[in-house]
Each structure stands twice: as C-alpha cells, then as structure tokens.
Amino acid sequence: MSPHSINHNTPIYLVSACLAGLCSRYDGKIRPDQGCQQKLRQGVWIPFCPEQMGGLSTPRVAADIINGDGHAVLSGRARVITRNGMDVSPQFIKGAEQSLLLAQSQVITSIFLKGGSPSCGISDTIGVTAALLARHGFHLVEVQ
C-alpha cells in the first residue's frame, strides 16, 4: 500500500519487528511470519521491537521472566533475567514504555505480537510489553 493511498479509514497495525522479517530476534535470525504479513496486507503496519527500543542489542542472550509475569515485572515483583544471569528488567520496562508511546501516537487497530517472547508473549506468560499495552486497552493478537 503506497503512502498516497492511506486515508482515515485505513487500519494501522503495530507488529513485532521479528514477525515483519526485520533482524530483531534475540538470536539474530530472520524468520518473517507469512501468515501475519498476509493478515496485514489491507492496512499500514509499523514494525517495532521493544527489546531494541529498550537498548538491547541484536543478537542478545535469551531472557526469561522469573517469579511472575509481565505485570509483576512492571510492578517490581518479578525480574527479566538473561540465561547467563544478567538482570535486563530495566531495558524491558523501557522498551515497553517506548512501545506504549508509539502505540499512543497512532490510531492503532490492533497490535500483532510474537508469542513466547518475554516482551511480547500473551498466552503462556504475558510479557512486559504485552502487559503494559493490555493495561492501556490495546487489542493484542498473538502470533506464534
């Protein structure tokens, strides 16, 4: 869709950058999700990566939420720890806050998030960014 064909009725989506095929996955691999891209064809999509927005590099050591979920990380009751023991909770929180600012700057229809991510996951353990976006009423769609 060209920028000239965008009107006020065109849906605008935020989408996890890794689903869009950008180099943002923790392992640096590029694995676009064709199904997600197909769903988004009729709208404008804005890719974002909360972990990069929080200051983490790509590639980076995988991380997990310890002792809770994204809501607990936001309230200081849980931590995000890399597999080599580094606490990256501040970066995850900053990335979530930056993602929220991006979402609030647009008229967003839905936000497509990567499942299983400590930032973006929804179903198993809600990630830090997903928790903050849900708290603010955004419609979230998890893509595995």
N, C-alpha and C positions, 0 to 999 in steps of 0.2 A: 504494500500500500504506500503510495507516494505521499509526502507531506502535504501536497496540494489537494489530495482527496480527503483529508481529515476534516470532519465537521463536528459540531457539538453532540451529534448522536453516535459518533464512532466510539466503541468501547475502548478503554485504556486499561491495560493489564500491567502489573508488575510481575516479573518472572525471575526465579532464581537463575543467575547467570549461567550456572552449570547446565541447566536444562536447555538454555538457548545455544549451547555449544561453545561458550567462551571458556577460556582457560582460568577457571576459578576453583575447581575441585581441590580438596586438600592434597591429593596425590599428583596434581598437575595434569591428569589425564583429561582428554576432551571426549565427552560422551553426551552429545545432544540427545534430547528425547523427541523423536519424530512425532509421537502421538500428541505431546504437549504443543509442539510447534504447529501441528495441524489445527488443533482447537483454537489457537490464537490468530489464525490467518485473517479473520474478518475484523481485526482490531489493531490497535497500536500496542506494542509491548515494549516495556522498558526493563532491560535486564539489570539486576543488582546482585551483589554478593555481600551479605552482612559481615562475613569474616574479613574480607578485604577492606570493607568500609571501616571496620574496627581497627585496622592497622596490621593485620596478619598477612604474611606472605603466601604466595603460591609457588611451589608446593609448601606444605606445612605439616607438622606432625599431627596425626589424627587426635581428636579430643572427644571426651565423653562428659556428660553431666553426672556428677557424683552427689549422692544423697538427696535426690529430688528431681525436679523438672525445671523447665524454663521459668515458670512463675517463681519457684523457690530461688533460682539464681538472681532474678530481678529484685527479690526482697532480701537477698543476702543470706538465705538459709541453705543454699547449695552452691557448688562451685563447678566450673568447667575446667577440667584438668587434661593436659595432653598425655599421651601414652608414655611419655618419658618423664612425667611428674610435674610439668610446669603449669602453674595456675594462669589461665588465659581468660578468666571471668571478666576482667575489666575490658578487654578487647571485644568480647562477645556482647557485653552490655552496650558499649559504644556503638558497635555495628548495628545492634537492634534499634538504638535511638536514632541513628542516621537513616536507617531503613524507614522508620516511622515518619521522620521528617520528609523523606522522599514521597512516601505514600500520601501524606497530608498535603503535599504541594500539587497534587493532581486530582482529577475526579476519577478515581480508580473504580473499575467494575469488579475485578477480582484480583487476587494475588496467588500466583502459582508457585508453590514451594516444594523443594526437594525433600522427599521422605527420608527418614533415617538420619537426618542431619541434626547435630546438637544446636544448630541455629534455626533451621527451617522445618524440622520434622513436626508432625502433628499427631499421628495416631499412636505410636508406641509410647514415646515420651515426648511431650511437647517441647520444642526447642525455645531458646531465648527470644529470638526474633518473632517466631510464630506466637509466643505467649504475649509479647508486647503488642503486636498487630491485632490479635484477637481481643485483647483488653480494650482496644480502641475501636472495636466494631467492624473491622475489615472482613470481607468474605474471603476465606482462605481455602485453597484447593491443593491437596497433597498429591504429588506425582512421585511414584516410586521409580 
